[in-house]
Amino acid sequence: GSQMLAASLALLASGGPLPPPFPPASPAPPPSPPALPPAPPSDPCSDDPAYALCSSADCNCDDPRNKGCGCDYWRGYECKDGGFGWNSEREKADLLRACPVACTDVVNPCPPPPGPPDPPPFPPDSAPQPPPNPPPSAPPSP
């Protein structure tokens, strides 16, 4: 009976007539380059080092105390109300956009740079230990 078994196994293994070969695939068109989003006018995560308002009569870019009338000049201050030569809405908008880090009133959308990971919290002690009792003092002798 083993020949019969071998014959049926061979029939199963061959799988019957083969399907017709697939037609050759037409060459795929070359992939189009991905469309890059337009670059933002300034990096929202850092101050624009090239920004300066030298055209203003109120801020002299040549005066070293004015730090170039750019973001450093505003570091630590609110910028939305302008002033110091930043008087037009356009100048104030440019200032806010160029100096998101220096201006204290810009909500910075960027996560802070990753710092060291927080140390794991200490496991709570199983039970707070009461302070050791002082040794009982001997009663004063009469």
Backbone as CSV, one residue per row, in Angstrom:
resi,resn,N_x,N_y,N_z,CA_x,CA_y,CA_z,C_x,C_y,C_z
1,GLY,0.811,-1.204,0.000,0.000,0.000,0.000,0.843,1.251,0.000
2,SER,2.191,1.071,0.165,2.995,2.289,0.272,3.117,2.995,-1.076
3,GLN,3.036,2.252,-2.206,3.153,2.920,-3.511,1.981,3.859,-3.740
4,MET,0.810,3.429,-3.341,-0.388,4.251,-3.510,-0.214,5.555,-2.740
5,LEU,0.324,5.465,-1.510,0.514,6.641,-0.686,1.486,7.594,-1.362
6,ALA,2.596,7.043,-1.893,3.600,7.895,-2.529,3.011,8.605,-3.737
7,ALA,2.169,7.912,-4.504,1.600,8.527,-5.692,0.681,9.686,-5.308
8,SER,-0.147,9.495,-4.278,-1.060,10.577,-3.922,-0.277,11.757,-3.337
9,LEU,0.833,11.473,-2.607,1.648,12.575,-2.100,2.261,13.361,-3.247
10,ALA,2.725,12.664,-4.285,3.332,13.357,-5.425,2.299,14.245,-6.093
11,LEU,1.061,13.753,-6.219,0.017,14.543,-6.852,-0.245,15.796,-6.027
12,LEU,-0.292,15.643,-4.676,-0.519,16.801,-3.823,0.628,17.796,-3.950
13,ALA,1.875,17.268,-3.995,3.026,18.150,-4.014,3.075,18.953,-5.302
14,SER,2.632,18.347,-6.419,2.750,19.067,-7.685,1.732,20.200,-7.755
15,GLY,0.624,20.061,-6.994,-0.358,21.134,-6.956,-1.151,21.272,-8.227
16,GLY,-1.129,20.276,-9.104,-1.938,20.373,-10.307,-1.289,21.282,-11.327
17,PRO,-2.038,21.680,-12.384,-1.447,22.512,-13.438,-1.019,23.872,-12.867
18,LEU,0.094,24.419,-13.337,0.581,25.707,-12.845,-0.250,26.841,-13.417
19,PRO,-0.434,27.922,-12.647,-1.169,29.072,-13.204,-0.328,29.715,-14.294
20,PRO,-0.943,30.447,-15.222,-0.150,31.088,-16.285,0.795,32.118,-15.662
21,PRO,1.959,32.330,-16.258,2.880,33.324,-15.685,2.269,34.713,-15.735
22,PHE,2.623,35.553,-14.767,2.082,36.923,-14.762,2.650,37.696,-15.934
23,PRO,1.868,38.626,-16.491,2.451,39.476,-17.548,3.569,40.312,-16.929
24,PRO,4.588,40.681,-17.706,5.673,41.465,-17.123,5.115,42.787,-16.561
25,ALA,5.571,43.163,-15.372,5.054,44.389,-14.758,5.537,45.584,-15.568
26,SER,4.651,46.536,-15.773,5.084,47.731,-16.492,6.023,48.510,-15.570
27,PRO,7.060,49.148,-16.127,7.999,49.847,-15.235,7.264,50.938,-14.457
28,ALA,7.519,50.981,-13.160,6.834,51.978,-12.332,7.383,53.354,-12.665
29,PRO,6.525,54.375,-12.623,7.046,55.727,-12.877,8.015,56.096,-11.755
30,PRO,9.029,56.919,-12.030,9.967,57.261,-10.960,9.221,57.995,-9.839
31,PRO,9.536,57.706,-8.586,8.797,58.379,-7.506,9.076,59.873,-7.549
32,SER,8.020,60.649,-7.370,8.232,62.098,-7.395,8.902,62.492,-6.085
33,PRO,9.785,63.475,-6.109,10.442,63.854,-4.857,9.396,64.373,-3.876
34,PRO,9.545,64.065,-2.585,8.530,64.542,-1.633,8.526,66.069,-1.604
35,ALA,7.336,66.630,-1.561,7.242,68.088,-1.523,7.654,68.552,-0.134
36,LEU,8.691,69.357,-0.067,9.137,69.846,1.239,8.253,71.008,1.660
37,PRO,7.864,71.044,2.928,7.086,72.211,3.360,7.975,73.445,3.277
38,PRO,7.395,74.594,3.003,8.235,75.796,2.941,8.907,76.026,4.286
39,ALA,10.126,76.456,4.244,10.860,76.681,5.488,10.188,77.811,6.264
40,PRO,10.038,77.660,7.573,9.449,78.754,8.339,10.359,79.966,8.277
41,PRO,9.805,81.164,8.402,10.644,82.353,8.288,11.708,82.407,9.378
42,SER,11.413,81.829,10.518,12.426,81.792,11.566,12.174,80.566,12.410
43,ASP,13.187,80.130,13.093,13.061,78.944,13.932,12.307,79.330,15.195
44,PRO,11.139,78.740,15.455,10.372,79.162,16.634,11.023,78.737,17.937
45,CYS,12.082,77.930,17.857,12.699,77.435,19.079,13.931,78.222,19.481
46,SER,14.361,79.151,18.653,15.550,79.906,19.031,15.471,81.303,18.447
47,ASP,16.214,82.200,19.051,16.223,83.569,18.567,16.947,83.640,17.229
48,ASP,16.516,84.585,16.397,17.147,84.789,15.099,18.378,85.667,15.313
49,PRO,19.581,85.100,15.139,20.775,85.903,15.436,20.944,87.070,14.475
50,ALA,20.274,87.000,13.307,20.452,88.068,12.325,19.464,89.210,12.536
51,TYR,18.503,89.009,13.446,17.476,90.037,13.609,18.053,91.265,14.298
52,ALA,17.738,92.428,13.759,18.107,93.686,14.409,17.230,94.782,13.832
53,LEU,16.969,95.787,14.630,16.163,96.912,14.149,17.063,98.134,14.120
54,CYS,18.002,98.131,13.176,18.946,99.246,13.118,18.332,100.474,12.480
55,SER,17.170,100.284,11.833,16.569,101.436,11.170,15.925,102.377,12.174
56,SER,15.755,101.913,13.407,15.051,102.733,14.383,15.936,103.866,14.872
57,ALA,15.344,105.015,15.019,16.090,106.156,15.560,16.341,105.967,17.049
58,ASP,15.532,105.109,17.687,15.633,104.979,19.141,16.696,103.987,19.577
59,CYS,17.104,103.098,18.679,18.093,102.103,19.067,19.275,102.220,18.123
60,ASN,20.405,102.662,18.639,21.599,102.835,17.826,22.377,101.523,17.811
61,CYS,22.416,100.886,16.656,23.070,99.578,16.565,24.570,99.676,16.790
62,ASP,25.127,100.864,16.660,26.567,101.000,16.852,26.947,101.145,18.318
63,ASP,25.942,101.366,19.163,26.229,101.523,20.589,26.344,100.139,21.209
64,PRO,27.506,99.776,21.752,27.643,98.402,22.278,26.651,98.094,23.385
65,ARG,26.163,99.129,24.085,25.190,98.852,25.152,23.885,98.313,24.589
66,ASN,23.618,98.572,23.316,22.349,98.142,22.722,22.419,96.733,22.151
67,LYS,23.585,96.097,22.219,23.721,94.694,21.804,23.173,94.449,20.408
68,GLY,23.376,95.417,19.523,22.961,95.213,18.143,21.475,95.414,17.900
69,CYS,20.743,95.880,18.910,19.303,96.131,18.766,18.558,94.886,18.280
70,GLY,19.029,93.734,18.684,18.361,92.498,18.300,17.801,91.810,19.529
71,CYS,17.794,90.484,19.471,17.148,89.714,20.542,17.829,89.918,21.891
72,ASP,19.160,90.047,21.895,19.839,90.211,23.184,19.393,91.488,23.889
73,TYR,19.044,92.506,23.092,18.594,93.775,23.656,17.299,93.581,24.453
74,TRP,16.510,92.594,24.028,15.198,92.370,24.646,15.206,91.221,25.646
75,ARG,16.345,90.570,25.830,16.362,89.359,26.649,15.813,89.650,28.037
76,GLY,14.801,88.856,28.436,14.229,89.014,29.771,13.116,90.038,29.860
77,TYR,12.750,90.641,28.721,11.683,91.645,28.746,10.488,91.168,27.939
78,GLU,9.330,91.794,28.203,8.148,91.540,27.373,8.284,92.369,26.106
79,CYS,7.946,91.753,24.987,8.148,92.425,23.702,6.860,92.883,23.043
80,LYS,5.714,92.359,23.489,4.504,92.591,22.692,4.121,94.062,22.631
81,ASP,4.479,94.844,23.646,4.102,96.256,23.617,5.152,97.124,22.933
82,GLY,6.256,96.516,22.535,7.260,97.278,21.805,7.871,98.374,22.666
83,GLY,8.104,99.501,22.014,8.782,100.590,22.699,10.259,100.558,22.363
84,PHE,11.005,101.519,22.844,12.453,101.629,22.598,12.750,101.667,21.102
85,GLY,11.815,102.192,20.333,12.015,102.253,18.889,11.199,101.223,18.132
86,TRP,10.665,100.219,18.838,9.795,99.231,18.187,8.368,99.747,18.373
87,ASN,7.908,100.542,17.411,6.639,101.237,17.620,5.520,100.723,16.730
88,SER,5.839,100.307,15.499,4.759,99.876,14.614,4.378,98.439,14.920
89,GLU,3.143,98.094,14.538,2.692,96.712,14.756,3.620,95.749,14.020
90,ARG,4.078,96.144,12.834,4.954,95.270,12.055,6.263,95.036,12.806
91,GLU,6.835,96.102,13.369,8.106,95.949,14.084,7.937,95.041,15.300
92,LYS,6.823,95.219,15.999,6.584,94.393,17.185,6.368,92.931,16.779
93,ALA,5.628,92.712,15.696,5.375,91.338,15.247,6.686,90.674,14.828
94,ASP,7.529,91.436,14.122,8.818,90.871,13.711,9.657,90.527,14.936
95,LEU,9.626,91.404,15.925,10.403,91.184,17.146,9.947,89.906,17.848
96,LEU,8.625,89.759,17.983,8.101,88.576,18.672,8.457,87.303,17.912
97,ARG,8.426,87.379,16.585,8.700,86.186,15.796,10.194,85.859,15.819
98,ALA,11.032,86.913,15.808,12.474,86.677,15.711,13.093,86.274,17.043
99,CYS,12.462,86.684,18.142,13.104,86.489,19.449,12.207,85.742,20.428
100,PRO,11.756,84.525,20.078,10.816,83.831,20.976,11.450,83.431,22.299
101,VAL,12.767,83.319,22.324,13.422,82.905,23.559,13.720,84.120,24.431
102,ALA,14.192,85.197,23.796,14.559,86.387,24.557,13.328,87.053,25.170
103,CYS,12.244,87.115,24.396,11.043,87.799,24.887,10.349,86.917,25.922
104,THR,10.040,87.502,27.068,9.431,86.686,28.125,7.956,86.433,27.872
105,ASP,7.341,87.193,26.955,5.895,87.032,26.754,5.570,86.203,25.521
106,VAL,6.554,85.533,24.934,6.262,84.627,23.822,6.090,83.233,24.411
107,VAL,4.963,82.597,24.086,4.767,81.223,24.542,5.599,80.352,23.616
108,ASN,6.663,79.824,24.157,7.580,79.064,23.313,6.994,77.681,23.060
109,PRO,6.745,77.334,21.791,6.087,76.049,21.501,7.031,74.868,21.616
110,CYS,8.302,75.119,21.893,9.263,74.031,21.818,9.476,73.381,23.169
111,PRO,9.627,72.073,23.152,9.925,71.424,24.424,11.308,71.855,24.885
112,PRO,11.529,71.897,26.176,12.872,72.248,26.642,13.850,71.179,26.201
113,PRO,15.101,71.522,26.038,16.057,70.494,25.612,16.100,69.388,26.640
114,PRO,16.282,68.161,26.192,16.242,67.058,27.162,17.385,67.199,28.157
115,GLY,17.029,67.209,29.410,18.039,67.308,30.454,18.322,65.910,30.984
116,PRO,19.091,65.825,32.055,19.309,64.497,32.645,17.991,63.947,33.156
117,PRO,17.774,62.650,33.074,16.492,62.110,33.551,16.363,62.319,35.049
118,ASP,15.127,62.471,35.481,14.901,62.656,36.907,15.342,61.404,37.652
119,PRO,15.970,61.573,38.808,16.312,60.374,39.576,15.034,59.703,40.047
120,PRO,15.020,58.381,40.181,13.788,57.737,40.631,13.477,58.173,42.065
121,PRO,12.206,58.320,42.374,11.872,58.734,43.746,12.317,57.655,44.731
122,PHE,12.709,58.093,45.882,13.132,57.116,46.896,11.912,56.326,47.349
123,PRO,12.061,55.028,47.560,10.891,54.278,48.040,10.570,54.733,49.464
124,PRO,9.297,54.895,49.754,8.968,55.328,51.116,9.396,54.255,52.104
125,ASP,9.845,54.678,53.261,10.221,53.700,54.285,8.984,52.906,54.668
126,SER,9.192,51.649,54.997,8.043,50.788,55.284,7.223,51.360,56.444
127,ALA,7.885,51.905,57.430,7.163,52.574,58.519,8.098,53.607,59.105
128,PRO,7.574,54.798,59.365,8.475,55.793,59.955,8.964,55.297,61.309
129,GLN,10.244,55.389,61.540,10.804,54.914,62.809,10.631,56.009,63.862
130,PRO,10.085,55.652,65.029,9.998,56.679,66.069,11.403,57.016,66.552
131,PRO,11.617,58.225,67.037,12.961,58.542,67.532,13.270,57.650,68.718
132,PRO,14.525,57.253,68.854,14.841,56.353,69.986,14.562,57.082,71.300
133,ASN,14.015,56.312,72.233,13.708,56.928,73.535,15.007,57.150,74.300
134,PRO,15.101,58.268,75.029,16.301,58.435,75.853,16.290,57.366,76.942
135,PRO,17.455,56.924,77.368,17.447,55.908,78.430,16.796,56.489,79.684
136,PRO,16.005,55.673,80.387,15.351,56.251,81.602,16.413,56.661,82.603
137,SER,16.237,57.903,83.090,17.236,58.366,84.060,16.906,57.757,85.413
138,ALA,17.918,57.443,86.161,17.699,56.842,87.485,17.005,57.868,88.381
139,PRO,16.044,57.425,89.164,15.397,58.419,90.043,16.435,58.944,91.032
140,PRO,16.319,60.228,91.361,17.329,60.767,92.296,17.252,60.034,93.617
141,SER,18.373,59.711,94.164,18.358,59.001,95.439,17.976,59.998,96.545
142,PRO,17.244,59.526,97.519,16.786,60.438,98.588,17.955,61.002,99.417
